[in-house]
Amino acid sequence: MDSSTLSAASKSVDKIIDGKAIAQTVKNELAVEVAEASQGKSRKPGLAVVLVGENPASKAYVKSKIAACKAVGIESFLIEMAADVAAEAVAETVKKLNQDQAVDGILVQLPLPNHISSATILALIDPAKDVDGLTAVNAGLLMQGASGLFPCTPLGVMRLLEQHKVSLKGKQAVVVGRSHLVGKPLAMMLLQKDATVTICHSKTANLPEVCRQADILVAACGQAEMVKGDWVKPGAVVIDVGINRVESADGKGRLVGDVAYDQAFANASLITPVPGGVGPMTVAMLLSNTLRSYIVSMKQ
């Protein structure tokens, strides 16, 4: 391989936003901050996770979150409940955790079984312990530009952009997706950094044309490889929040994002892979929110 080929390969690698590496950097920082914040205190930060049912994906996610807590020095409390548990029992569990002084963060692992309303359960969480940032109170604080606990995936996206020194002021940002979990809160965070933000969705007219205007293009629509390579303006930063399992030729299946990665790669100046892009940041920011809640709690 000659020097020009090596240079081209290096530039290609430089395009990839390594979420795993940045998440590890965040965790390393948090381990130091947790040790400093809890020094001389009666307890460490605590995260309670409520897991209802036997969903394999949910169990895997919870396992990774508990391991991440341990790695940075945060105590974790796992409350497992049967899939047929009454909604009232889940509600009572959340209320008890609200009162538990050892718990700084409460995470109810979604999805819940069909007979339990996620909205009803999430609304019961004390906003001061809402480390997923999903209560109406924290959504309102984000809308106002005030301080609060905000959704972890958008926070992770903002940290990725910050880590790569992506300028947002005056830039065109397009967010494809309008969920309460990602699209809407991320749009608010980008707006607060002086980006001009357009929120799109599957019903947006001329969606490819709108996406081509973006300096920062975020795909969070939940549709495998919906955003095509020719939707990406040359030089745009592409953030792919999606994670979808699709069938592969060998029958084993593979994970892809909401962006057709191989197509978009050529046009993008920076791009997140799937997996290994935004995903690892979500857990890192969950830990960050838990520490933040702990610091506030210990001052009271």
LUMMISE-607725 format. One record per residue: chain; y, x, z of N, C-alpha, C in turn. Coordinates in steps of 0.001 Angstrom, whole numbers, plus 500000, padded with zeros to 6 digits. Each point is the difference from the previous one (the first is absolute). Example, Ala and Ser with C-alpha at 12.3 -4.5 7.8 and 13.67 -1.06 7.14 Angstrom:
! residues 2
<r A, <494310, 513190, 507800>, <501190, 499110, 500000>, <501200, 500900, 500000>>
<r A, <501050, 499650, 499280>, <501190, 500820, 500060>, <501090, 499230, 500730>>
***
This chain:
! residues 300
<r A, <498795, 500855, 500000>, <501205, 499145, 500000>, <501245, 500883, 500000>>
<r A, <500890, 499803, 498996>, <501183, 500853, 499928>, <501073, 499500, 500949>>
<r A, <501099, 500770, 500100>, <501046, 499682, 500983>, <500675, 498672, 499720>>
<r A, <500174, 499654, 498715>, <500651, 498727, 499683>, <499130, 498819, 500411>>
<r A, <498678, 500163, 499809>, <499081, 498942, 500422>, <499993, 499861, 501507>>
<r A, <499994, 501139, 500706>, <500072, 499983, 501457>, <501268, 499313, 500483>>
<r A, <501125, 500323, 499345>, <501286, 499403, 500380>, <499975, 498494, 499814>>
<r A, <499426, 499539, 498878>, <499925, 498570, 499742>, <499126, 499306, 501031>>
<r A, <498870, 500647, 500341>, <499101, 499419, 501010>, <500689, 499907, 501350>>
<r A, <500773, 501032, 500356>, <500726, 500008, 501267>, <501021, 498881, 500052>>
<r A, <500712, 499809, 498888>, <501010, 498937, 499952>, <499347, 498628, 500136>>
<r A, <498793, 499855, 499413>, <499300, 498724, 500103>, <499634, 499702, 501444>>
<r A, <499476, 501011, 500692>, <499643, 499831, 501409>, <501237, 499686, 500831>>
<r A, <501110, 500600, 499671>, <501246, 499776, 500742>, <500490, 498559, 499906>>
<r A, <499506, 499263, 499019>, <500390, 498595, 499855>, <499354, 499104, 501057>>
<r A, <498888, 500447, 500554>, <499199, 499143, 500876>, <500549, 500006, 501423>>
<r A, <500278, 498818, 500508>, <500436, 499853, 501386>, <498753, 499912, 500875>>
<r A, <499750, 501037, 500773>, <498783, 500101, 500807>, <500196, 499293, 501332>>
<r A, <499629, 498728, 500030>, <500180, 499212, 501218>, <499150, 500482, 501153>>
<r A, <498830, 500530, 499719>, <499129, 500501, 501072>, <500660, 501173, 500718>>
<r A, <500573, 500909, 499218>, <500640, 501175, 500602>, <501244, 499606, 500787>>
<r A, <500799, 499089, 499448>, <501227, 499585, 500689>, <499667, 499202, 501250>>
<r A, <498960, 499162, 499930>, <499562, 499257, 501183>, <499551, 500956, 501095>>
<r A, <499328, 501072, 499628>, <499576, 500980, 500995>, <501198, 500691, 500628>>
<r A, <501015, 500270, 499201>, <501245, 500577, 500532>, <500618, 499061, 501037>>
<r A, <500038, 498702, 499667>, <500545, 499003, 500939>, <499182, 499982, 501287>>
<r A, <498683, 500032, 499876>, <499133, 499970, 501185>, <500187, 501254, 500862>>
<r A, <500164, 501131, 499348>, <500246, 501240, 500759>, <501303, 499895, 500789>>
<r A, <501027, 499447, 499361>, <501276, 499796, 500687>, <499839, 499026, 501166>>
<r A, <499237, 498919, 499756>, <499813, 498985, 501035>, <499236, 500542, 501200>>
<r A, <499017, 500860, 499747>, <499233, 500578, 501114>, <500925, 500750, 500953>>
<r A, <500948, 500726, 499444>, <500978, 500728, 500818>, <500914, 499012, 500730>>
<r A, <500471, 498985, 499277>, <500926, 499023, 500578>, <499334, 499174, 501094>>
<r A, <498720, 499635, 499801>, <499268, 499237, 501017>, <499848, 500833, 501269>>
<r A, <499637, 501271, 499835>, <499830, 500886, 501161>, <501306, 500147, 500766>>
<r A, <501105, 500154, 499274>, <501311, 500156, 500645>, <500428, 498707, 500686>>
<r A, <499804, 498860, 499305>, <500459, 498716, 500544>, <499215, 499583, 501237>>
<r A, <498712, 500368, 500059>, <499145, 499559, 501109>, <499900, 501009, 501139>>
<r A, <500622, 501163, 499813>, <499931, 501025, 501045>, <500628, 499488, 501299>>
<r A, <499238, 500072, 501068>, <500501, 499553, 501295>, <500001, 498497, 500186>>
<r A, <499533, 499250, 499001>, <499966, 498542, 500084>, <498643, 499545, 500540>>
<r A, <499943, 498755, 500444>, <498781, 499457, 500596>, <498943, 499645, 498962>>
<r A, <500409, 499917, 498758>, <499040, 499631, 498953>, <500473, 500514, 498640>>
<r A, <499077, 499976, 499047>, <500302, 500345, 498610>, <500297, 498725, 499206>>
<r A, <500519, 500129, 498786>, <500157, 498813, 499155>, <498648, 499319, 499780>>
<r A, <500015, 498672, 499873>, <498758, 499249, 499822>, <500073, 499006, 498860>>
<r A, <498978, 499990, 499155>, <499899, 499057, 498886>, <498763, 499135, 500189>>
<r A, <500191, 498686, 500001>, <498887, 499058, 500087>, <499714, 499433, 498617>>
<r A, <498728, 500016, 499616>, <499585, 499474, 498707>, <499042, 498837, 500224>>
<r A, <500330, 498861, 499419>, <499162, 498806, 500102>, <499237, 499835, 498692>>
<r A, <498684, 500067, 500074>, <499144, 499892, 498816>, <499120, 498763, 500146>>
<r A, <500171, 499068, 499070>, <499234, 498751, 500044>, <499007, 499995, 498833>>
<r A, <498704, 499908, 500327>, <498988, 499914, 498957>, <499406, 501334, 499618>>
<r A, <499207, 499979, 498924>, <499206, 501165, 499597>, <500372, 500497, 498602>>
<r A, <501213, 499724, 499542>, <500418, 500449, 498670>, <499878, 501525, 499911>>
<r A, <499148, 500517, 499091>, <499766, 501454, 499951>, <501270, 500810, 499740>>
<r A, <500861, 499501, 499105>, <501238, 500719, 499700>, <500899, 500040, 501231>>
<r A, <500102, 498875, 500706>, <500827, 499946, 501204>, <499470, 500958, 501064>>
<r A, <498683, 500029, 500166>, <499408, 500893, 500995>, <500277, 501464, 499660>>
<r A, <499951, 500323, 498709>, <500280, 501378, 499572>, <501463, 500354, 500255>>
<r A, <500903, 499061, 499687>, <501421, 500241, 500231>, <500279, 500218, 501485>>
<r A, <499402, 499157, 500831>, <500218, 500105, 501443>, <499476, 501338, 500521>>
<r A, <498841, 500390, 499524>, <499416, 501280, 500418>, <500937, 501156, 499680>>
<r A, <500602, 499964, 498815>, <500911, 501078, 499601>, <501274, 499986, 500839>>
<r A, <500468, 498815, 500358>, <501213, 499895, 500818>, <499757, 500535, 501417>>
<r A, <498837, 499685, 500554>, <499668, 500485, 501347>, <499850, 501518, 500001>>
<r A, <499367, 500537, 498955>, <499859, 501453, 499889>, <501363, 500667, 499872>>
<r A, <500900, 499375, 499247>, <501344, 500552, 499839>, <500765, 499993, 501320>>
<r A, <499830, 498937, 500781>, <500622, 499938, 501334>, <499546, 501177, 500850>>
<r A, <498714, 500212, 500041>, <499435, 501076, 500813>, <500554, 501354, 499578>>
<r A, <500155, 500185, 498694>, <500449, 501292, 499467>, <501415, 500361, 500447>>
<r A, <500839, 498988, 500255>, <501384, 500292, 500382>, <500270, 499753, 501484>>
<r A, <498970, 499580, 500748>, <500178, 499814, 501438>, <500400, 498604, 500429>>
<r A, <499813, 499019, 499119>, <500294, 498603, 500346>, <498720, 499324, 500482>>
<r A, <500092, 499285, 501116>, <498848, 499245, 500508>, <499755, 498791, 499087>>
<r A, <498746, 499657, 499778>, <499694, 498813, 499207>, <499094, 499068, 500786>>
<r A, <500215, 498710, 499799>, <499213, 498967, 500674>, <499491, 499047, 498917>>
<r A, <498697, 499973, 499788>, <499415, 499150, 498969>, <499444, 498733, 500628>>
<r A, <500469, 498852, 499522>, <499488, 498709, 500447>, <499284, 499370, 498818>>
<r A, <498670, 499915, 500088>, <499190, 499432, 498927>, <499604, 498576, 500367>>
<r A, <500130, 499097, 499025>, <499680, 498599, 500224>, <499120, 499498, 498857>>
<r A, <499122, 499053, 500308>, <499074, 499474, 498999>, <500751, 499233, 498911>>
<r A, <499393, 499924, 498823>, <500637, 499338, 498864>, <500241, 498515, 500257>>
<r A, <499145, 499378, 500853>, <500146, 498566, 500264>, <500798, 499706, 501266>>
<r A, <500716, 501008, 500505>, <500801, 499812, 501213>, <501067, 498928, 499751>>
<r A, <500319, 499247, 501033>, <501036, 498975, 499874>, <501373, 500656, 499835>>
<r A, <500834, 499374, 499210>, <501351, 500519, 499786>, <500744, 500118, 501324>>
<r A, <499747, 499082, 500910>, <500682, 500010, 501295>, <499656, 501258, 500796>>
<r A, <498778, 500477, 499857>, <499583, 501202, 500721>, <500720, 501235, 499459>>
<r A, <500187, 500048, 498692>, <500743, 501118, 499406>, <501450, 499948, 500467>>
<r A, <500565, 498795, 500032>, <501380, 499825, 500448>, <500163, 500464, 501450>>
<r A, <499052, 499639, 500857>, <500067, 500407, 501410>, <499891, 501508, 500139>>
<r A, <499183, 500621, 499158>, <499853, 501460, 500034>, <501327, 500672, 499676>>
<r A, <500685, 499515, 498967>, <501296, 500570, 499624>, <501013, 499827, 501127>>
<r A, <500011, 498822, 500626>, <500942, 499747, 501093>, <499758, 500943, 501176>>
<r A, <498725, 500270, 500307>, <499678, 500930, 501084>, <500455, 501419, 499659>>
<r A, <499824, 500392, 498753>, <500432, 501334, 499572>, <501517, 500131, 500065>>
<r A, <500696, 498902, 499739>, <501472, 500018, 500135>, <500421, 500394, 501414>>
<r A, <499192, 499593, 500983>, <500336, 500234, 501404>, <499428, 501304, 500542>>
<r A, <499120, 500636, 499242>, <499320, 501215, 500456>, <500931, 501204, 499872>>
<r A, <500361, 500593, 501138>, <500965, 501098, 499984>, <499436, 501297, 499412>>
<r A, <498680, 500067, 499827>, <499402, 501195, 499393>, <500040, 499943, 498477>>
<r A, <500393, 498828, 499459>, <499986, 499782, 498554>, <501424, 499995, 499453>>
<r A, <500268, 500914, 499073>, <501319, 500063, 499348>, <499988, 499359, 498621>>
<r A, <498827, 500005, 499372>, <499878, 499424, 498672>, <498804, 499086, 499912>>
<r A, <500169, 498866, 499305>, <498908, 499055, 499784>, <499788, 499847, 498502>>
<r A, <498781, 500242, 499563>, <499660, 499855, 498592>, <498844, 499019, 499883>>
<r A, <500230, 498894, 499318>, <498927, 499049, 499699>, <499519, 500315, 498589>>
<r A, <498773, 500486, 499883>, <499490, 500419, 498698>, <499805, 498784, 499099>>
<r A, <500621, 500063, 498830>, <499878, 498928, 499018>, <499010, 500413, 498914>>
<r A, <499342, 499041, 499314>, <500159, 498548, 500167>, <499219, 499474, 501196>>
<r A, <500483, 498870, 500527>, <499262, 499281, 501036>, <499073, 498988, 499321>>
<r A, <498962, 499535, 500699>, <499141, 498944, 499429>, <500826, 498780, 499588>>
<r A, <499476, 499234, 499063>, <500760, 498908, 499390>, <500460, 498935, 500988>>
<r A, <499277, 499848, 501101>, <500372, 498930, 500942>, <501129, 500416, 500947>>
<r A, <500474, 501228, 499863>, <501085, 500491, 500863>, <501220, 500300, 499135>>
<r A, <501133, 499433, 500372>, <501248, 500213, 499256>, <500605, 501350, 500361>>
<r A, <500067, 500893, 499024>, <500607, 501317, 500242>, <501448, 499855, 500432>>
<r A, <500731, 499113, 499330>, <501428, 499825, 500316>, <500190, 499567, 501444>>
<r A, <499143, 499096, 500471>, <500107, 499505, 501376>, <499728, 501114, 500994>>
<r A, <498965, 500800, 499757>, <499636, 501085, 500920>, <501068, 501090, 499993>>
<r A, <500455, 500400, 498823>, <500990, 501076, 499910>, <501309, 499599, 500676>>
<r A, <500340, 498717, 499928>, <501248, 499522, 500606>, <499981, 500110, 501521>>
<r A, <498807, 500123, 500581>, <499882, 500099, 501456>, <500257, 501413, 500518>>
<r A, <499946, 500997, 499127>, <500159, 501389, 500432>, <501434, 500255, 500460>>
<r A, <500138, 500626, 501143>, <501312, 500410, 500505>, <500649, 500904, 498951>>
<r A, <501192, 499659, 499479>, <500637, 500833, 498981>, <500136, 501468, 500411>>
<r A, <500117, 500271, 501309>, <500118, 501372, 500481>, <498684, 500766, 499878>>
<r A, <498887, 499263, 499799>, <498686, 500631, 499838>, <499432, 499776, 498597>>
<r A, <500819, 499474, 499125>, <499574, 499624, 498646>, <500020, 501225, 499080>>
<r A, <499014, 500891, 500190>, <500014, 501271, 499270>, <499647, 499851, 498524>>
<r A, <499557, 498805, 499587>, <499811, 499721, 498571>, <501288, 499473, 499367>>
<r A, <500980, 499666, 500838>, <501293, 499547, 499481>, <499959, 498670, 499289>>
<r A, <499131, 499095, 500430>, <499794, 498756, 499264>, <500595, 498763, 500660>>
<r A, <500568, 500135, 501193>, <500600, 498823, 500633>, <501328, 499662, 499326>>
<r A, <500405, 498733, 500146>, <501260, 499553, 499420>, <501182, 500756, 500598>>
<r A, <499912, 500339, 501284>, <501090, 500729, 500661>, <500222, 501350, 499327>>
<r A, <498937, 500761, 499791>, <500158, 501318, 499387>, <500389, 499897, 498530>>
<r A, <499501, 498967, 499305>, <500429, 499779, 498613>, <501502, 499730, 499951>>
<r A, <500486, 499221, 500970>, <501434, 499712, 500063>, <500826, 501236, 500302>>
<r A, <499500, 500846, 500901>, <500709, 501245, 500327>, <500089, 500907, 498774>>
<r A, <498915, 500061, 499231>, <500017, 500807, 498778>, <501022, 499444, 499013>>
<r A, <500034, 498698, 499860>, <500950, 499367, 499082>, <501444, 500310, 500403>>
<r A, <500249, 500082, 501301>, <501347, 500270, 500507>, <500357, 501481, 499971>>
<r A, <499011, 500844, 499725>, <500248, 501442, 500048>, <500048, 500522, 501425>>
<r A, <499408, 499241, 500923>, <499985, 500393, 501410>, <498733, 500791, 500300>>
<r A, <499882, 500456, 501249>, <498845, 500773, 500428>, <498869, 499058, 500405>>
<r A, <498762, 500357, 499631>, <498850, 499188, 500364>, <498719, 500687, 499584>>
<r A, <498888, 499279, 500110>, <498701, 500492, 499544>, <499700, 499359, 498650>>
<r A, <499795, 500826, 498979>, <499901, 499492, 498640>, <498640, 500310, 499382>>
<r A, <499607, 499276, 498943>, <498663, 500163, 499415>, <499687, 501445, 499612>>
<r A, <498760, 500374, 500280>, <499610, 501413, 499921>, <499928, 500538, 498572>>
<r A, <499512, 499198, 499063>, <499880, 500505, 498628>, <501368, 500282, 499388>>
<r A, <500977, 499089, 500095>, <501341, 500341, 499495>, <500601, 501218, 500697>>
<r A, <499808, 500111, 501309>, <500486, 501190, 500708>, <499352, 501259, 499430>>
<r A, <498711, 499901, 499686>, <499296, 501133, 499418>, <500533, 500380, 498640>>
<r A, <500303, 498994, 499189>, <500590, 500257, 498678>, <501332, 500723, 500142>>
<r A, <500821, 499539, 500930>, <501315, 500632, 500195>, <499848, 501445, 500451>>
<r A, <498999, 500281, 500835>, <499774, 501372, 500441>, <499538, 500879, 498829>>
<r A, <499168, 499462, 499112>, <499575, 500758, 498821>, <501196, 500371, 499131>>
<r A, <500887, 499036, 499789>, <501197, 500252, 499183>, <500902, 501043, 500672>>
<r A, <500138, 499866, 501310>, <500828, 500953, 500758>, <499405, 501404, 499926>>
<r A, <498682, 500082, 500150>, <499327, 501301, 499997>, <500211, 500725, 498663>>
<r A, <500057, 499234, 498932>, <500195, 500589, 498671>, <501471, 500019, 499581>>
<r A, <500871, 499693, 500968>, <501447, 500059, 499760>, <500417, 499183, 498772>>
<r A, <499415, 498814, 499879>, <500351, 499096, 498915>, <501327, 499334, 500326>>
<r A, <500988, 500201, 499154>, <501315, 499400, 500202>, <499937, 498503, 499691>>
<r A, <500471, 499171, 500923>, <499973, 498553, 499819>, <501383, 499405, 499753>>
<r A, <501021, 500691, 500444>, <501358, 499462, 499915>, <500391, 499728, 498546>>
<r A, <500309, 498744, 499726>, <500437, 499622, 498665>, <498901, 499883, 498972>>
<r A, <498746, 500235, 500397>, <498882, 499960, 499044>, <499467, 498580, 499852>>
<r A, <499359, 499753, 498862>, <499364, 498711, 499745>, <498576, 500035, 500549>>
<r A, <499722, 499133, 500956>, <498658, 499900, 500568>, <499424, 498631, 499638>>
<r A, <498804, 500005, 499468>, <499307, 498750, 499663>, <498736, 499919, 500844>>
<r A, <499879, 498897, 500738>, <498820, 499759, 500838>, <499233, 498835, 499383>>
<r A, <498764, 500267, 499564>, <499165, 498955, 499422>, <499083, 499485, 501108>>
<r A, <500353, 498841, 500530>, <499273, 499430, 501136>, <500991, 499473, 501015>>
<r A, <499699, 498842, 500578>, <500958, 499342, 500902>, <499367, 499583, 501325>>
<r A, <498966, 500726, 500419>, <499321, 499648, 501248>, <500869, 500324, 501209>>
<r A, <499700, 499310, 501116>, <500693, 500288, 501266>, <499579, 501361, 500540>>
<r A, <498815, 500448, 499601>, <499446, 501243, 500526>, <500584, 501238, 499322>>
<r A, <500268, 499905, 498695>, <500466, 501183, 499265>, <501255, 499726, 499174>>
<r A, <499907, 499118, 499032>, <501065, 499857, 499013>, <501377, 499708, 500579>>
<r A, <500095, 498933, 500800>, <501301, 499608, 500548>, <500571, 501039, 500975>>
<r A, <499209, 500463, 500988>, <500583, 500993, 500913>, <500353, 501312, 499309>>
<r A, <499199, 500422, 499036>, <500319, 501240, 499300>, <501287, 499861, 499201>>
<r A, <500200, 498836, 499388>, <501244, 499766, 499264>, <501209, 500139, 500928>>
<r A, <499885, 499470, 501227>, <501100, 500114, 500964>, <500248, 501456, 500388>>
<r A, <498923, 500766, 500203>, <500150, 501408, 500377>, <500660, 500804, 498882>>
<r A, <499624, 499735, 498765>, <500603, 500685, 498855>, <501481, 499622, 499874>>
<r A, <500289, 498725, 500220>, <501381, 499520, 499931>, <500875, 500686, 501043>>
<r A, <499443, 500215, 501197>, <500752, 500654, 501069>, <500272, 501475, 499708>>
<r A, <499247, 500572, 499060>, <500234, 501379, 499561>, <500855, 500038, 498727>>
<r A, <500670, 498876, 499723>, <500970, 499903, 498902>, <499384, 500008, 498614>>
<r A, <498707, 499658, 499904>, <499423, 499747, 498682>, <500397, 498594, 499549>>
<r A, <500012, 499780, 498693>, <500174, 498659, 499440>, <498605, 499465, 499727>>
<r A, <499637, 498910, 500689>, <498599, 499587, 500049>, <499764, 498697, 499249>>
<r A, <498949, 499999, 499189>, <499508, 498793, 499339>, <498584, 499724, 500502>>
<r A, <499781, 498779, 500490>, <498657, 499594, 500421>, <499376, 499176, 498882>>
<r A, <498836, 500421, 499532>, <499290, 499300, 498938>, <498654, 499495, 500502>>
<r A, <499345, 499226, 499140>, <498681, 499469, 500322>, <499327, 499586, 498698>>
<r A, <498816, 499421, 500107>, <499225, 499689, 498790>, <500677, 498952, 499112>>
<r A, <500931, 499237, 500572>, <500680, 498961, 499216>, <501334, 500490, 499415>>
<r A, <500373, 501240, 500263>, <501270, 500521, 499491>, <499977, 500060, 498477>>
<r A, <501040, 499450, 499374>, <500105, 500066, 498541>, <500277, 501437, 499563>>
<r A, <499364, 500402, 498892>, <500207, 501347, 499442>, <499770, 501104, 501036>>
<r A, <498911, 499840, 500775>, <499724, 500955, 501081>, <499933, 501454, 499514>>
<r A, <499323, 500289, 498882>, <499976, 501402, 499546>, <501395, 500571, 499765>>
<r A, <500885, 499176, 499423>, <501369, 500467, 499737>, <500753, 500273, 501296>>
<r A, <499813, 499144, 500993>, <500664, 500203, 501287>, <499509, 501305, 500636>>
<r A, <498699, 500216, 499949>, <499435, 501219, 500587>, <500536, 501253, 499318>>
<r A, <500251, 499920, 498702>, <500488, 501175, 499255>, <501414, 500401, 500395>>
<r A, <500672, 499148, 500759>, <501350, 500341, 500467>, <499961, 500808, 501293>>
<r A, <498825, 500134, 500598>, <499901, 500532, 501357>, <500041, 501530, 500045>>
<r A, <500830, 500509, 500903>, <499925, 501422, 500367>, <498892, 500197, 501028>>
<r A, <499832, 498993, 500862>, <498898, 499980, 500968>, <499245, 498705, 499763>>
<r A, <498741, 500098, 499619>, <499183, 498829, 499692>, <498879, 499905, 501022>>
<r A, <499984, 498879, 500747>, <498985, 499777, 501031>, <499113, 498837, 499571>>
<r A, <498701, 500243, 499959>, <499044, 498950, 499648>, <499256, 499562, 501247>>
<r A, <500195, 498741, 500388>, <499334, 499443, 501177>, <499637, 498549, 499706>>
<r A, <499312, 499813, 498875>, <499729, 498652, 499511>, <498557, 499560, 500203>>
<r A, <499110, 500931, 500367>, <498619, 499642, 500276>, <499167, 499698, 498775>>
<r A, <500412, 500509, 498854>, <499241, 499802, 498760>, <499666, 501358, 499402>>
<r A, <498738, 500260, 499834>, <499540, 501315, 499567>, <500641, 500425, 498674>>
<r A, <500680, 501144, 500039>, <500575, 500654, 498818>, <500875, 499067, 499161>>
<r A, <500715, 499098, 500672>, <500877, 499075, 499289>, <501180, 500712, 499349>>
<r A, <500551, 500997, 500697>, <501162, 500731, 499490>, <499507, 501079, 499032>>
<r A, <500337, 499849, 498740>, <499511, 500906, 498965>, <500903, 501224, 499863>>
<r A, <499477, 501008, 499334>, <500754, 501248, 499846>, <501305, 499829, 499273>>
<r A, <500042, 499100, 498992>, <501249, 499833, 499238>, <501000, 499098, 500712>>
<r A, <499655, 499561, 501226>, <500968, 499294, 500836>, <500850, 500995, 500800>>
<r A, <499625, 501259, 499970>, <500631, 501026, 500834>, <501042, 500772, 499194>>
<r A, <501217, 499975, 500463>, <501065, 500772, 499358>, <499724, 501492, 500163>>
<r A, <500178, 500810, 498969>, <499800, 501444, 500158>, <500836, 500562, 501152>>
<r A, <499333, 500715, 500903>, <500690, 500585, 501144>, <500025, 499132, 501232>>
<r A, <499444, 498790, 499918>, <500016, 499104, 501158>, <499027, 500483, 501080>>
<r A, <500297, 499628, 501251>, <499094, 500220, 501119>, <499151, 498738, 500146>>
<r A, <498690, 500154, 499987>, <499090, 498860, 500043>, <499233, 500002, 501323>>
<r A, <500151, 498914, 500751>, <499302, 499832, 501280>, <499021, 498843, 499845>>
<r A, <498714, 500310, 500121>, <498945, 499008, 499815>, <499427, 499620, 501363>>
<r A, <500327, 498801, 500463>, <499555, 499534, 501310>, <498627, 499340, 499922>>
<r A, <499593, 499603, 498809>, <498773, 499225, 499841>, <498733, 500794, 500255>>
<r A, <498961, 499299, 500405>, <498658, 500592, 500068>, <499008, 498900, 499650>>
<r A, <499288, 500204, 498895>, <499106, 498985, 499457>, <498673, 500658, 499622>>
<r A, <498911, 499328, 500279>, <498691, 500507, 499582>, <499617, 499348, 498671>>
<r A, <499689, 500826, 499021>, <499586, 499499, 498685>, <498639, 500593, 499653>>
<r A, <499298, 499323, 499117>, <498686, 500476, 499575>, <500148, 501234, 499124>>
<r A, <499120, 500964, 500187>, <499989, 501192, 499165>, <498708, 500030, 499187>>
<r A, <499946, 500903, 499039>, <498854, 500061, 499086>, <498694, 500241, 500742>>
<r A, <500072, 500745, 501118>, <498775, 500308, 500749>, <499597, 498887, 500964>>
<r A, <500811, 498938, 500036>, <499679, 498859, 500841>, <500398, 500151, 501449>>
<r A, <500539, 501150, 500386>, <500354, 500258, 501394>, <501381, 499449, 500361>>
<r A, <500828, 499787, 499005>, <501353, 499554, 500257>, <500913, 501158, 500330>>
<r A, <501294, 499805, 499808>, <500977, 501039, 500315>, <501289, 499338, 500456>>
<r A, <500821, 500769, 500697>, <501271, 499487, 500495>, <501115, 500349, 499023>>
<r A, <500811, 499009, 499684>, <501177, 500220, 499150>, <501198, 499311, 500635>>
<r A, <501168, 500381, 499569>, <501214, 499384, 500515>, <500472, 498845, 499139>>
<r A, <501250, 499609, 500200>, <500625, 498965, 499180>, <500634, 500598, 498746>>
<r A, <499973, 501331, 499901>, <500553, 500718, 498852>, <498851, 500635, 499214>>
<r A, <500083, 499933, 498685>, <499051, 500713, 499142>, <500357, 501488, 500072>>
<r A, <499389, 500690, 500950>, <500432, 501344, 500420>, <500032, 500998, 498844>>
<r A, <498916, 500086, 499247>, <499922, 501004, 498932>, <501085, 499777, 498956>>
<r A, <500307, 498743, 499715>, <501060, 499690, 499039>, <501378, 500349, 500565>>
<r A, <500226, 499606, 501264>, <501326, 500168, 500600>, <500316, 501451, 500308>>
<r A, <498971, 500794, 500217>, <500186, 501390, 500423>, <500910, 500769, 499038>>
<r A, <499820, 499783, 498713>, <500754, 500758, 499002>, <501504, 499754, 500108>>
<r A, <500394, 498767, 500303>, <501424, 499663, 500056>, <500640, 500282, 501353>>
<r A, <499222, 499934, 501061>, <500559, 500103, 501349>, <500419, 501430, 500333>>
<r A, <501066, 500119, 500812>, <500376, 501313, 500549>, <499232, 500263, 501285>>
<r A, <499706, 498910, 500738>, <499167, 500043, 501205>, <499159, 498732, 500013>>
<r A, <498773, 500103, 500510>, <499137, 498821, 500032>, <499001, 500125, 501150>>
<r A, <499699, 498865, 500632>, <498987, 499989, 501066>, <498636, 499677, 499397>>
<r A, <498968, 500730, 500395>, <498647, 499677, 499556>, <499403, 498886, 500848>>
<r A, <498913, 499410, 499520>, <499221, 499039, 500780>, <498534, 500375, 499834>>
<r A, <499306, 500285, 501113>, <500510, 500090, 501384>, <500734, 501319, 500254>>
<r A, <500529, 500139, 501217>, <500629, 501247, 500419>, <501497, 500051, 499839>>
<r A, <500614, 498854, 499687>, <501449, 499959, 499855>, <500652, 499285, 501170>>
<r A, <500284, 498712, 499804>, <500684, 499216, 501028>, <499075, 499684, 501178>>
<r A, <498719, 499758, 499733>, <499068, 499544, 501031>, <500021, 500793, 501294>>
<r A, <499853, 501327, 499941>, <499990, 500773, 501253>, <501296, 499877, 500799>>
<r A, <501105, 499710, 499323>, <501283, 499899, 500686>, <500088, 498760, 500883>>
<r A, <499263, 498958, 499638>, <500065, 498753, 500762>, <499548, 500227, 501443>>
<r A, <498881, 500686, 500173>, <499500, 500283, 501350>, <500955, 500931, 500745>>
<r A, <500535, 500994, 499299>, <500931, 500939, 500644>, <501220, 499272, 500550>>
<r A, <500523, 499024, 499247>, <501189, 499281, 500453>, <499659, 498978, 501088>>
<r A, <498756, 499532, 500027>, <499551, 499159, 501111>, <500072, 500782, 501308>>
<r A, <499556, 501237, 499972>, <500073, 500865, 501182>, <501457, 500255, 500385>>
<r A, <500837, 500209, 498997>, <501425, 500241, 500243>, <500640, 498793, 500679>>
<r A, <499677, 498800, 499521>, <500538, 498782, 500610>, <499531, 499847, 501446>>
<r A, <498734, 500363, 500258>, <499467, 499899, 501365>, <500741, 500936, 500945>>
<r A, <500241, 501216, 499547>, <500770, 500950, 500822>, <501415, 499474, 500238>>
<r A, <500593, 499457, 498975>, <501364, 499481, 500133>, <500063, 498883, 501044>>
<r A, <499006, 499101, 499949>, <499943, 498909, 500967>, <499812, 500541, 501421>>
<r A, <499153, 501009, 500132>, <499755, 500636, 501304>, <501279, 500593, 500584>>
<r A, <500743, 500720, 499183>, <501225, 500640, 500484>, <500986, 498965, 500525>>
<r A, <500124, 498884, 499267>, <500899, 498929, 500443>, <499498, 499387, 501288>>
<r A, <498678, 499771, 500076>, <499401, 499374, 501186>, <500200, 500858, 501250>>
<r A, <499838, 501314, 499864>, <500092, 500880, 501155>, <501435, 500172, 500499>>
<r A, <500960, 499605, 499191>, <501411, 500073, 500427>, <500415, 498767, 500789>>
<r A, <499179, 498947, 499913>, <500372, 498728, 500634>, <499623, 499978, 501475>>
***
